[in-house]
Amino acid sequence: MTTMFPVDKIISQIDKLPSLPTSVGKVIEVANNPKASPVELSNVIKIDPVLTAKVLKLVNSAYFSLPDQITNLNRAIILLGINTIKNLAISTAVVGQFSKTKHKRFDIDKYWKHCMAVAVLSKKFAQQLKVDKRFLEEYFIAGLLHDIGEVVIIELFPDKLDQMMNKVDAGAGLEEVEREFLGSTHSEIGAALGRHWKISENLIAVIEEHHDPNIAGDFAQMVLTVHMANIYCNQNNLGMPGCHTAAAAPEIIAKLGLDPGMIAEATSNLDEELNKATSFLKTAGAA
């Protein structure tokens, strides 16, 4: 009989994983203060030279395609906004934490390519939905982090992966297998990590609920956007083994506010956008 791990035991082990760098925690704290100024955020980031360098490199990458090179952190924050810079700091730290995760049954490069594809498409769907430009990067980061629980499982339970993947390869659903072997899913485990790292509630909601098309509440639009992007990427071979590939239900598309034309527009130049976003992963440390 398979030994299951109670959720509280998994969470206690998550507490043993590295915390986000102190500087990133301070960035989140400052950025979440509505009265914070660009100078305050700049002063926090400057404490960490590595973070400063990565943020400026991301700002100047093909991902943003800015007309002029930005060498001043204050200028970058004013140009892109506090929320975007906060998300760059979070994503850089998270990708850096797990970029070296290894297991013979898990393709880390394919994993990050899937996460990047979901991130790019989530942002493109958000643009179609006329989301405020200040929050577009939040959708990108939500897509990037949606499956973070999968790498946590490999870090904490590498000895279970062979048995789990054998069942997935035989046709079992990924979450069903996770529940059988661990007593919890990658979505729940990823959300626990998000709480441990004190990232924003909307990102935690996406990580925890991105497989739930019946989500409601304050974060429903972002969760459903990532849900839709994840389905599209899985259907178009930008997914991981065991992912659901069933088409999105028409009522879910309607609930989100998309229509077939908007979906076609968002996915029309996806390859080009993915090529741009590759620089994002390289700078963050996953490619």
N, C-alpha and C positions, 0 to 999 in steps of 0.2 A: 504493500500500500504506500502511496506517495505521501511524504511528510509535507504538510503545509506550514507556512510561516504566518503567524497572526500578523495583522497589519501593524499592530503596535511594535512588534519585534522588528519588522522591516523599517519602520520609522526610526526606531532606536539605532539601527545600523546606518540609516541616512545621516543621523547626527554625527556619525564618525567620519563621514566624507568631508573633504576640505570645504571650508566656508569660502564664499566669494572674497576676493581681496578686500582689505579694510577700506581702501580708497574707493572701490566700487560701491560698497555699502554706504559710504558718505555721499557719493554721487547720487544714489537713489534717494537718500534722505533729503538732500538739498533740492533736488529736482522735483520731489513731491511736495515741496513747500510752495504754495501759489505765490508767495511774496518774494521768492528767491530771484536774484538778478543774475544775468550772464556772468558778471564779474565774480560773484560768489561761487558759481559752479566752476568757473575757470580756475579759481584758487584751489578748489578741492582736487580737481584733476591734475593740476600742476605738481601736487605733492608726489605723484607717482609718474616718474619720467617714462616708464614703459607704456603706461596707459595713455599718456599724453601723445607719445609717438604713434601709437596704434590708432587713436582717434583721428589725429591729423592725416595719417595715411589713408584711413577709410574715407575721410572727407574728400581727399584728392583722388580717390580711386575711380575707375570707370563706372562703378555703381552709381555715383552721383553725377558724373560727367559735367562738372562745373567748368565754366569757360576759363577761369583763372585759378592758379594754384593758391591755396590758402595756407599761410605759414603761421598765422596768429590764432591761438586758441579762442580768444575773445571774439574774433571775427567769425570763426567757424560757428560758435554758439549763436551769435546774432543772426548769421545767415541761415542756419538750419533749425534753430530753436532748441530750447532747453530739453524738451521731450525727446527729440531725435538724438541729441548727444547722450542723454541718459541711456537710451536704448542701444546705442553703439557701445557704450561702456559695458552694459550688461552682456550683450551678445559676445563681445570680445572675451570677457571673462569666462562665460559659460563654454564657448567653443574651445577656448584654451584649456579648460579643465578636462574635457573629454576627447580632445582631438587624438590622443594616443591610445584610447581604449582598443584592446585587441582580443580577439578570440577566433579560432579557426573556423567557427560556424557563423561568424558575423562579419559582414563586409562594411567596415567603418566608412570607406569612401562612398559606397553606394548609399549608406545611411545619410551622410551629410548632403549628398546630391539630392536625395529625396526631400530632406528638410528644407534645403535651399529652394527647390522647385515649389514647395508648398508656400514658403515665405514670399517668393516673387509673385505667385498667383494670388495669394491672399491680398497683397498690396494692390494688385491690378483690379481685383474684384472690388476692393474698397474704393478705388478711384471711380469705378463704374457706379458705385452707390453714392458718390458725391460726399464721401467722408471728409471732414475738415482736414486740410493739408497738414495741420500741426500733428495729427494723429495717424497719418499714413504709415509712418515707420513702426508704430505700435503693432499694426497688422502684420508687417513684415517680421518683426521679432516674435510675434505670437506663432506665426507659421514656422519659423526657424526652431522654436523651442517645443513645439507641440508634442513631439515624441521623445523628449529628453529622458523619460522614464525607461526607455529601452536600453540606453547605455548605462543607466544606474543598475538595472538588473544584471548586466554583464559584469559590472564592477563588483557587485555584492554577491552574486550567485553564479559565478562562471562554471561551477561544477554541475549545475542543473541544465545548462544550455543544450548540451548534446541530446538529452532525453526530450527536452521541450521542442527542439527543432525537428527531431525525428517525427514527432506527432504532427507538427505543422506541415512538414513535407508530405505526410500521409493524408493531408486534407483537412486537418482540424483547424479551427479558427485561432488566431494568435491570442486573443484575450481569453478565450475558453481554456487554452493550455496554460496561460499564466495563472489563471484562477485555480486550476487544478494543482499545479506544482507549487505555487507561492501563496495562494490564498488572497492574492491581490493582483491588479492589472498594472501595466506600464503607465496607464493614465493616472491611477491613484498614487502610484509610487512617485511619478514625476511631479505631481501636485504637492506631495509631501516634501520633496526636495525644494520646490519653489517657496513653500512656506518657511522651510529651514533657512533659505537664502533671503527671505523677506522681499521677494520681487512683488510687483504690483498685483492686485487682486484680479484684474482682468486677464493678465497673462496666466495666472494660476487657474482661472476658470477655463481658459482654452485648453491648457494641458490636461485638465481633469475631465472635461466634458466634450472634447472634440469628436468623439464617436457617437454623441447623443443628439439626434436631429430634433428631439422634443424639448431642447433647452429653452428656458424662458428667463426673464429677468434682465437686470441692468447690462449684462455682458453678452446677451443672446446674439446680437448682430455680429460681434467679433468671433464668437464661438462658431456660429453657423457659416461665417465666411471661411474660416479655416477648415471646417467640416467639408464644405463644398470643394475647396482647393485640394484637400487631401484625397477626396474621391476622384477628382479629375486626374490628379497625378498618378494615382494607383492604376486607373484605367488606361493610362498612356505610358505604362512601363517606367514610371518615375517613382516606383514604390519599393517597399521591402517585402520579403516573403511573409505570407500569412495575412497581408493586409486585405481589407474588404475591397472588392472591385465592382460591386453592384452599382448601377447607375443611381444618381440622386433622384429621389422622388420629386415629381413636379410640384407637389404642395410645399416641399421644403424650399425649392427654388423660388416659388411665389412668396413664401413667408419671409425669405431674406430680402426680396425685392428685386431679384435679378430676372431677366428674361433671356430667351435664346440668343437674341442679338447682342445683348450685353456680354454674355458668356463668350460668344464668338469673337467679339472685339477684344476682350481681355486675354484670350488665348491665341490671338492671331500672330503675335511676334514673340511668343514665349521663349523660343530658342535664343533669340537675340538678347532678351532680358536676362536669361540664365547665364549667358556668356559674360555679361556685364557683372552679374552678381558673383561670379567665380572669384573676382578680385576681392570681394568682401570676405569670402572664406579663407583665401590665402593670407590676407592681412590678419584675420582673427586667429589663424593658426591651425586650420583644419584641412589645408590642401597644400 
